[in-house]
Amino acid sequence: MTYAHLVTKRDGPVEYVTLNRPDVRNAFNELVIAELTAWTEQAGDAAARHEIRAVVVSGAGKTFCAGADVAWMAKTVQYTEAENLRDAIAMARMFGAIDELPVPVIGRVQGAALGGGAGLAAVCDIVVAEQGAVFGFTEVRLGILPAVISPFALAKIGRSAARELFLTGARFSASRAKEIGLVHVVVESHELDDAVAMYLRELLAAGPEAIAAAKALIPAVWGRSSKEALPITAAAIAARRVSMEGQEGLKAFLEKRTATWIEERD
């Protein structure tokens, strides 16, 4: 599928999707949102067919994503509340679709991830950022708020950090982003691709179905007590142990050989 504002590339079992609006710092508008939503459907189908096992999200040029496009914001000033509700639902569904992809999503962040860009980082399972990257939930500076990204951001940074950063709209460093859990690794600019490649090697060494099940398990048990989670967790591990992939992984370990999914990636 061809996109106007995205560039996609498939390299073996890895799908690369790049926001391709460097002239506006890869900012969101309704067209980008629609294209990213369509892309998630394609990626989800490819994952179901076992064609892809990981996704890397990045931004073209010097910036990951600067949030909302100024021209789009100017249009929304004239929107009715119903029209704004339509736009907000579309954006929320886009973030939710990325969040729920059954394969791990790596965010490669350079320059800035502001507003919706910080939300995009929040829906990535793993985020690698350059040392000089700047983050911010900056919406209150414009008299609005980080509403549709809040479920995903809160799941990453927690209530305490959100109370500070949502309310002030302050920008913060990659190091601070790592401290609060929005980012996982901070590296120098020239090390970004090596760090992404390191994570891809780790992910491709694990069972793809197990990764999908582990990703689904996190929201299923989040916020539950161990007693409430027990039926979910016990059923999950029992199902994996008797699955073909689980059987292969355990046998490969016991027989001191490489699991078939590692061989198949080549």
C-alpha positions as CSV (number, residue, x, y, z in Angstrom):
1,M,0.0,0.0,0.0
2,T,1.3,3.5,-0.9
3,Y,0.9,6.3,1.6
4,A,1.3,10.1,1.2
5,H,2.8,10.8,4.6
6,L,4.3,7.5,5.6
7,V,7.2,5.5,4.3
8,T,7.1,1.7,5.0
9,K,9.8,-0.9,4.4
10,R,9.8,-4.6,5.1
11,D,13.2,-6.2,6.0
12,G,12.6,-9.9,6.6
13,P,10.3,-10.2,9.6
14,V,10.7,-6.5,10.6
15,E,8.4,-3.7,9.4
16,Y,9.7,-0.1,9.4
17,V,7.2,2.7,9.3
18,T,8.4,6.3,9.1
19,L,6.5,9.5,9.5
20,N,7.5,11.4,6.4
21,R,6.6,15.1,6.9
22,P,10.0,16.5,7.9
23,D,9.0,20.0,6.7
24,V,6.5,20.2,9.6
25,R,8.6,18.0,12.0
26,N,6.4,15.0,11.2
27,A,3.4,16.6,12.9
28,F,0.0,14.9,13.0
29,N,-3.0,16.0,11.0
30,E,-6.2,14.1,10.0
31,L,-4.5,12.5,7.0
32,V,-1.5,11.2,9.0
33,I,-3.9,9.8,11.5
34,A,-6.0,8.1,8.8
35,E,-2.8,6.6,7.2
36,L,-1.4,5.4,10.4
37,T,-4.7,3.7,11.3
38,A,-4.8,2.0,7.8
39,W,-1.2,1.0,8.3
40,T,-2.0,-0.7,11.7
41,E,-4.6,-2.8,9.9
42,Q,-2.1,-3.9,7.3
43,A,0.5,-4.6,10.0
44,G,-1.9,-6.5,12.1
45,D,-2.9,-8.7,9.2
46,A,0.8,-9.3,8.3
47,A,1.4,-10.3,11.9
48,A,-1.5,-12.7,11.9
49,R,0.0,-14.3,8.8
50,H,3.4,-14.5,10.6
51,E,5.0,-12.3,8.1
52,I,6.3,-9.7,10.5
53,R,7.5,-10.1,14.1
54,A,8.5,-6.6,15.0
55,V,7.8,-3.0,14.0
56,V,10.1,0.1,14.2
57,V,8.5,3.5,14.2
58,S,10.6,6.6,13.4
59,G,10.4,10.1,12.0
60,A,12.1,11.4,8.9
61,G,14.6,14.3,9.3
62,K,15.6,15.8,12.6
63,T,12.4,15.3,14.6
64,F,10.5,12.2,15.7
65,C,7.1,13.9,15.9
66,A,6.3,17.5,17.1
67,G,2.6,16.8,17.9
68,A,-0.2,18.5,16.0
69,D,0.2,20.3,12.7
70,V,-0.2,24.0,13.1
71,A,-2.4,24.1,9.9
72,W,-4.6,21.4,11.3
73,M,-4.9,23.2,14.7
74,A,-6.0,26.3,12.8
75,K,-8.7,24.3,11.1
76,T,-9.9,22.8,14.4
77,V,-10.4,26.3,15.9
78,Q,-13.4,26.6,13.5
79,Y,-14.7,23.1,14.2
80,T,-17.9,22.5,16.2
81,E,-17.6,20.3,19.3
82,A,-19.1,17.4,17.4
83,E,-16.4,17.8,14.7
84,N,-13.7,18.0,17.3
85,L,-15.1,14.9,19.0
86,R,-14.9,13.0,15.6
87,D,-11.2,14.0,15.2
88,A,-10.4,13.1,18.8
89,I,-12.0,9.6,18.5
90,A,-10.1,9.0,15.3
91,M,-6.8,9.9,17.0
92,A,-7.6,7.8,20.0
93,R,-8.4,4.8,17.8
94,M,-5.1,5.2,16.0
95,F,-3.1,5.2,19.2
96,G,-5.1,2.2,20.5
97,A,-4.5,0.3,17.3
98,I,-0.7,0.8,17.5
99,D,-0.8,-0.1,21.2
100,E,-2.6,-3.3,20.5
101,L,-0.5,-4.6,17.6
102,P,0.3,-8.2,18.4
103,V,4.0,-7.7,17.7
104,P,6.5,-5.5,19.6
105,V,6.8,-1.9,18.5
106,I,10.1,-0.1,18.9
107,G,10.1,3.7,18.8
108,R,13.3,5.4,17.5
109,V,13.2,8.9,18.8
110,Q,15.4,11.8,17.7
111,G,14.9,15.6,18.1
112,A,11.6,15.9,19.8
113,A,8.5,14.0,20.8
114,L,5.9,16.6,21.9
115,G,2.2,16.3,22.5
116,G,0.9,13.6,20.3
117,G,4.5,12.7,19.5
118,A,5.0,11.9,23.2
119,G,1.8,9.9,23.0
120,L,3.3,8.0,20.0
121,A,6.3,7.1,22.1
122,A,4.0,6.0,24.9
123,V,2.3,3.4,22.7
124,C,5.6,1.9,21.6
125,D,6.6,-1.2,23.7
126,I,10.3,-0.2,23.6
127,V,11.6,3.3,23.1
128,V,15.2,4.2,22.2
129,A,16.0,7.9,22.3
130,E,19.0,10.0,21.4
131,Q,20.6,11.9,24.2
132,G,19.5,15.3,22.9
133,A,15.8,14.4,22.4
134,V,13.2,16.5,24.1
135,F,9.8,15.3,25.3
136,G,6.7,17.1,26.5
137,F,3.0,16.7,27.2
138,T,2.7,20.4,26.1
139,E,-1.0,20.6,25.4
140,V,-1.9,22.8,28.4
141,R,0.4,25.5,27.0
142,L,-2.2,25.8,24.2
143,G,-5.2,25.8,26.6
144,I,-6.1,22.2,25.8
145,L,-5.0,18.9,27.4
146,P,-3.3,15.5,26.7
147,A,-6.6,13.7,26.7
148,V,-6.6,10.9,24.1
149,I,-3.0,10.0,24.8
150,S,-3.5,10.0,28.6
151,P,-4.4,6.3,29.0
152,F,-1.2,5.3,27.2
153,A,1.0,7.9,28.8
154,L,-0.3,7.1,32.3
155,A,0.4,3.4,31.8
156,K,4.0,4.3,31.0
157,I,4.9,7.2,33.4
158,G,2.4,6.7,36.3
159,R,0.2,9.2,38.1
160,S,2.9,11.1,40.0
161,A,4.9,12.1,36.9
162,A,1.7,12.9,35.0
163,R,0.6,15.3,37.7
164,E,3.8,17.3,37.2
165,L,4.2,17.0,33.4
166,F,0.5,17.1,32.3
167,L,-0.2,20.1,34.4
168,T,2.9,22.2,33.6
169,G,3.3,21.2,30.0
170,A,7.0,21.4,30.6
171,R,9.5,19.9,28.2
172,F,11.9,17.4,29.6
173,S,15.1,15.5,28.6
174,A,15.6,12.0,27.3
175,S,17.2,11.2,30.6
176,R,14.1,12.3,32.6
177,A,12.0,10.4,30.1
178,K,14.0,7.3,31.0
179,E,13.6,7.9,34.7
180,I,9.8,7.9,34.5
181,G,9.5,5.0,32.1
182,L,8.6,6.7,28.8
183,V,12.0,5.8,27.3
184,H,14.0,2.6,27.9
185,V,17.4,3.4,26.5
186,V,19.2,6.8,25.9
187,V,22.1,6.8,23.5
188,E,24.2,9.2,21.4
189,S,22.7,10.0,18.0
190,H,25.1,7.8,16.1
191,E,24.2,4.9,18.3
192,L,20.4,5.0,17.7
193,D,20.3,2.4,14.9
194,D,22.7,0.0,16.7
195,A,20.4,0.2,19.8
196,V,17.4,-0.6,17.7
197,A,19.2,-3.5,16.1
198,M,20.2,-4.8,19.5
199,Y,16.5,-4.9,20.6
200,L,15.5,-6.5,17.3
201,R,18.0,-9.3,17.8
202,E,16.6,-10.0,21.3
203,L,13.0,-9.9,20.0
204,L,13.7,-12.2,17.1
205,A,15.4,-14.8,19.4
206,A,12.1,-15.2,21.3
207,G,9.0,-17.1,20.3
208,P,6.7,-14.8,18.3
209,E,3.5,-16.3,19.7
210,A,4.9,-16.1,23.2
211,I,5.8,-12.4,22.7
212,A,2.2,-11.7,21.4
213,A,0.8,-13.5,24.4
214,A,3.1,-11.7,26.8
215,K,2.1,-8.3,25.3
216,A,-1.6,-9.2,25.7
217,L,-1.0,-10.4,29.3
218,I,0.3,-7.0,30.5
219,P,-3.0,-5.1,30.2
220,A,-5.0,-8.2,31.2
221,V,-3.3,-8.3,34.7
222,W,-2.5,-4.7,35.2
223,G,-4.3,-3.3,38.2
224,R,-5.5,-6.7,39.5
225,S,-4.4,-8.3,42.7
226,S,-2.4,-11.5,42.4
227,K,-5.6,-13.4,43.5
228,E,-7.7,-11.7,40.8
229,A,-5.0,-12.3,38.2
230,L,-4.5,-16.0,39.1
231,P,-7.1,-17.5,36.7
232,I,-5.7,-15.4,33.8
233,T,-2.0,-16.1,34.5
234,A,-2.5,-19.8,35.2
235,A,-4.5,-20.3,32.0
236,A,-2.0,-18.3,30.0
237,I,1.0,-20.3,31.0
238,A,-0.9,-23.6,30.7
239,A,-1.9,-22.8,27.2
240,R,1.6,-21.8,26.2
241,R,3.1,-25.0,27.6
242,V,1.0,-27.2,25.4
243,S,1.2,-25.0,22.3
244,M,3.4,-26.1,19.4
245,E,5.7,-23.1,20.0
246,G,5.9,-23.7,23.7
247,Q,6.6,-27.4,23.2
248,E,9.3,-26.5,20.6
249,G,10.9,-23.9,22.9
250,L,11.1,-26.2,25.9
251,K,12.4,-29.2,23.8
252,A,15.0,-26.9,22.2
253,F,16.2,-25.8,25.6
254,L,16.3,-29.4,27.0
255,E,18.0,-30.7,23.9
256,K,20.5,-27.8,23.8
257,R,19.6,-26.8,20.2
258,T,18.4,-23.7,18.5
259,A,14.6,-23.2,18.4
260,T,13.1,-23.4,14.9
261,W,11.8,-19.8,14.9
262,I,15.3,-18.5,15.2
263,E,16.4,-20.7,12.2
264,E,13.4,-19.5,10.2
265,R,14.2,-15.8,10.5
266,D,17.2,-16.3,8.2
